[in-house]
Amino acid sequence: MCNISKGNKPRLILVFIFFGFFLIYLKLFSTFRTMKSTIEEIEKRFDQDVERFSNLDTGQATTLDAAFNLELITEAIARHYSSGISVLDIGCGAGNYSVKLCDKIKDVNYTLLDLSQPMLDRAVERLKEKTKSEITALKGDFRDQELPQGKYDVIMATAVLHHLRDDNDWETSFKKLYNLLKPTGSIWIFDLIEQNTESLQQYVYNDLYGEYLVGLGDENYRDKVFDYIKKEDSPRSLIYQLDLMKKVGFSHIDVLHKNLCFASFVGFKE
């Protein structure tokens, strides 16, 4: 049995107190390091990148098949709908998808929504050069916007949903998007995704996509992109999102394209 003298007891208590505070510090430090970017931080980053994201070739370099999916989605929308439709473009950025769609369908009413006011201003400017149709520009997060239910024929959500966080956020957001659509409406998504299996995630994302990023720059560039994704994004697997679309009510769902950790897909309300 260990005997502790009265003189040593205060020192021992101080040691335990110090150790307790040290453990709390480590936990807080770990939490801080893994904390995702806030909406304000994401907004600030995009405010500074308007010119780059206005150019599809340079703005989407880290996104596999960006130009291909831009053409694929807008052409598919144009073939499914003729004219006179209402489009909601969430996370519209500099307006690439709406501008491209404008070349394919006439008489379209556009609602553009983005966190970044400079991005939104550029999207409106580019779209006005191509159409005299009604354009509504809304600054903010689509989750917080009071948007009319059952109004839109088409919702485009490209490179935006990976900013959703926990499962409740994902389901609530998908349900809201579903409710915004007309009975015959559809949502078109292109985004970063994960694999369901850890070993495949390592192979597809870390190895193969990492190799692609090294080809764009070098290993430091790859690491920088990976760090940025880890800090800012919370992607889910393609299967997760397709199942979630069924859960919230979409009746017809189709995969358009998948290349490594990027996929495009569509859900029809009826």
C-alpha positions in Angstrom: 0.0 0.0 0.0 1.4 3.4 -1.0 1.7 6.0 1.7 1.4 9.7 0.7 2.6 12.2 3.2 0.5 15.2 4.0 3.1 17.5 2.4 2.9 15.7 -0.9 -0.9 15.6 -1.2 -1.2 19.3 -2.5 1.4 18.5 -5.1 -0.4 15.4 -6.2 -3.7 17.2 -6.5 -2.0 19.9 -8.6 -0.6 17.1 -10.9 -4.1 15.6 -11.4 -5.6 19.1 -12.1 -2.8 19.8 -14.6 -3.3 16.4 -16.3 -7.0 17.0 -16.5 -6.6 20.4 -18.2 -4.0 18.9 -20.5 -6.5 16.2 -21.6 -9.2 18.9 -22.2 -6.7 20.9 -24.3 -5.9 17.9 -26.4 -9.6 17.2 -27.0 -10.3 20.8 -28.0 -7.2 21.0 -30.2 -8.2 17.7 -32.0 -11.8 19.1 -32.4 -10.5 22.4 -33.8 -8.2 20.6 -36.3 -11.1 18.4 -37.6 -13.7 21.2 -37.6 -15.3 21.8 -41.0 -15.3 25.2 -42.6 -18.2 27.5 -41.7 -20.6 28.9 -44.3 -18.9 32.3 -43.8 -15.5 30.8 -44.6 -16.8 29.1 -47.7 -18.4 32.3 -48.8 -15.2 34.3 -48.3 -13.2 31.8 -50.4 -15.6 31.9 -53.3 -15.8 35.7 -53.2 -12.1 35.7 -54.1 -12.3 33.2 -56.9 -14.9 34.7 -59.3 -12.6 35.0 -62.3 -11.2 31.5 -62.0 -14.6 29.9 -61.6 -16.0 31.9 -64.6 -13.6 29.9 -66.8 -14.7 26.2 -66.9 -11.3 25.0 -68.0 -9.3 26.7 -65.2 -12.0 26.9 -62.5 -12.9 23.2 -62.6 -9.4 21.6 -63.1 -9.6 19.4 -60.0 -13.1 18.2 -61.0 -13.0 15.1 -63.2 -15.0 15.5 -66.4 -16.4 18.9 -65.5 -16.9 20.0 -69.1 -18.4 16.7 -70.1 -20.9 16.8 -67.3 -21.8 20.4 -68.0 -22.7 19.4 -71.6 -24.3 16.1 -70.4 -26.7 17.6 -67.9 -27.8 20.7 -69.8 -28.3 18.6 -73.0 -30.3 16.0 -71.1 -32.5 18.8 -69.5 -33.0 20.3 -73.0 -34.1 16.9 -74.4 -36.5 16.3 -71.6 -38.1 19.7 -71.5 -39.0 21.9 -74.5 -39.4 25.5 -73.3 -41.3 27.6 -70.8 -39.7 26.1 -67.7 -38.7 27.5 -64.4 -35.1 26.6 -63.2 -33.5 26.9 -59.8 -29.7 26.8 -59.9 -28.5 26.3 -56.3 -24.8 27.1 -55.6 -24.8 28.6 -59.1 -21.3 30.0 -58.8 -20.5 32.1 -61.8 -23.5 30.6 -63.7 -21.8 28.0 -65.9 -24.8 25.6 -66.0 -27.5 28.2 -66.4 -25.5 30.0 -69.2 -25.0 26.7 -71.0 -28.6 25.7 -70.6 -29.6 29.1 -72.0 -28.0 28.1 -75.3 -30.2 25.0 -75.5 -33.6 26.1 -74.2 -35.5 29.3 -74.8 -38.1 30.9 -72.6 -36.7 29.8 -69.3 -37.1 31.6 -66.0 -34.0 31.4 -63.9 -33.6 31.6 -60.1 -29.9 31.8 -59.2 -28.8 31.2 -55.6 -25.3 31.3 -54.2 -23.5 32.2 -51.0 -21.1 34.6 -52.8 -22.5 37.9 -54.0 -19.6 38.5 -56.4 -20.3 35.0 -57.9 -24.0 35.8 -58.1 -23.3 39.2 -59.8 -21.1 37.5 -62.4 -23.7 34.8 -63.1 -26.5 37.4 -63.6 -24.2 39.5 -65.9 -23.4 36.5 -68.1 -27.0 35.3 -68.3 -28.3 38.7 -69.2 -26.0 38.7 -72.2 -27.8 35.6 -73.5 -31.5 36.0 -72.6 -34.2 38.4 -71.8 -36.1 35.9 -69.7 -36.8 36.6 -66.0 -33.8 36.2 -63.8 -34.1 36.2 -60.0 -30.9 36.3 -57.9 -30.8 35.3 -54.3 -27.8 35.4 -52.0 -27.6 32.8 -49.3 -27.8 29.2 -48.3 -30.6 27.3 -50.0 -31.3 25.6 -46.6 -32.2 28.9 -45.1 -34.1 30.5 -48.1 -37.9 30.8 -48.1 -38.5 29.5 -51.5 -41.9 28.7 -53.0 -42.9 25.0 -52.9 -43.9 23.3 -56.1 -42.6 26.1 -58.3 -39.6 24.7 -60.2 -39.5 22.3 -63.2 -35.8 21.8 -62.8 -33.3 22.2 -60.0 -29.6 22.1 -60.8 -27.3 21.3 -57.9 -23.7 21.0 -59.2 -20.7 20.9 -56.8 -22.8 22.2 -53.9 -24.3 19.3 -51.9 -20.9 18.1 -50.6 -21.1 21.0 -48.2 -24.0 19.4 -46.3 -22.9 18.0 -43.0 -24.6 15.2 -40.9 -27.2 12.7 -42.0 -30.1 14.9 -40.7 -28.8 17.8 -42.8 -28.6 15.7 -45.9 -32.1 14.3 -45.5 -33.7 17.6 -44.6 -32.0 19.3 -47.6 -33.1 16.5 -50.0 -36.7 16.7 -48.7 -36.7 20.5 -49.2 -35.4 20.2 -52.7 -38.1 17.6 -53.5 -40.8 19.9 -52.2 -39.6 22.8 -54.3 -40.3 20.9 -57.5 -43.5 20.8 -59.5 -45.1 17.3 -59.8 -43.3 16.7 -63.0 -40.1 18.3 -61.9 -36.6 16.9 -61.6 -33.2 17.5 -59.8 -29.9 17.2 -61.6 -26.8 16.7 -59.5 -23.1 16.6 -60.2 -20.8 16.3 -57.3 -17.8 14.9 -55.4 -18.7 11.5 -53.9 -17.2 8.8 -51.6 -17.1 5.1 -51.9 -19.0 2.9 -49.5 -16.1 0.6 -48.9 -13.0 1.9 -47.0 -10.6 -0.1 -49.2 -12.2 1.2 -52.4 -12.2 4.8 -51.0 -8.5 4.4 -50.4 -7.9 3.1 -53.9 -10.3 5.3 -55.9 -9.9 8.6 -54.0 -6.5 8.6 -52.3 -4.6 6.6 -55.0 -6.3 7.1 -58.4 -7.7 10.6 -57.8 -4.5 11.5 -56.0 -2.5 10.4 -59.1 -4.7 12.6 -61.2 -4.0 15.6 -59.0 -0.3 15.0 -59.1 -0.6 15.1 -62.9 -2.1 18.6 -62.6 0.7 19.8 -60.4 2.8 17.7 -58.0 2.5 15.9 -54.7 2.3 19.2 -52.8 -0.6 20.3 -55.0 -2.3 16.9 -54.4 -1.9 17.3 -50.6 -3.2 20.9 -50.7 -6.4 19.8 -52.5 -6.9 16.8 -50.2 -6.4 19.1 -47.1 -8.9 21.6 -48.6 -11.5 18.9 -49.2 -11.0 17.4 -45.7 -11.5 20.9 -44.2 -14.5 22.1 -46.3 -16.4 19.1 -47.7 -18.5 16.3 -46.3 -19.4 14.1 -49.4 -21.5 11.0 -49.3 -21.5 8.0 -51.5 -23.5 7.7 -54.7 -25.5 4.8 -53.2 -26.3 6.9 -50.1 -27.6 9.8 -52.2 -29.7 7.5 -54.5 -31.2 5.8 -51.5 -31.9 9.2 -49.9 -33.7 10.4 -53.1 -36.0 7.4 -53.0 -36.6 7.9 -49.3 -37.8 11.6 -49.7 -40.1 10.6 -52.6 -38.4 10.7 -56.0 -40.0 8.0 -58.1 -37.6 7.7 -61.1 -33.8 8.0 -60.5 -31.0 7.5 -63.0 -27.2 7.7 -63.0 -25.8 9.8 -65.8 -22.0 9.4 -65.3 -19.4 8.3 -62.8 -15.6 8.7 -62.9 -13.7 7.8 -59.8 -14.9 10.2 -57.0 -17.3 12.3 -59.1 -20.8 11.4 -60.3 -23.8 12.9 -62.0 -27.4 11.7 -61.5 -31.0 12.8 -61.7 -34.2 12.3 -59.8 -37.7 12.8 -61.2 -40.5 13.6 -58.8 -43.2 11.7 -60.8 
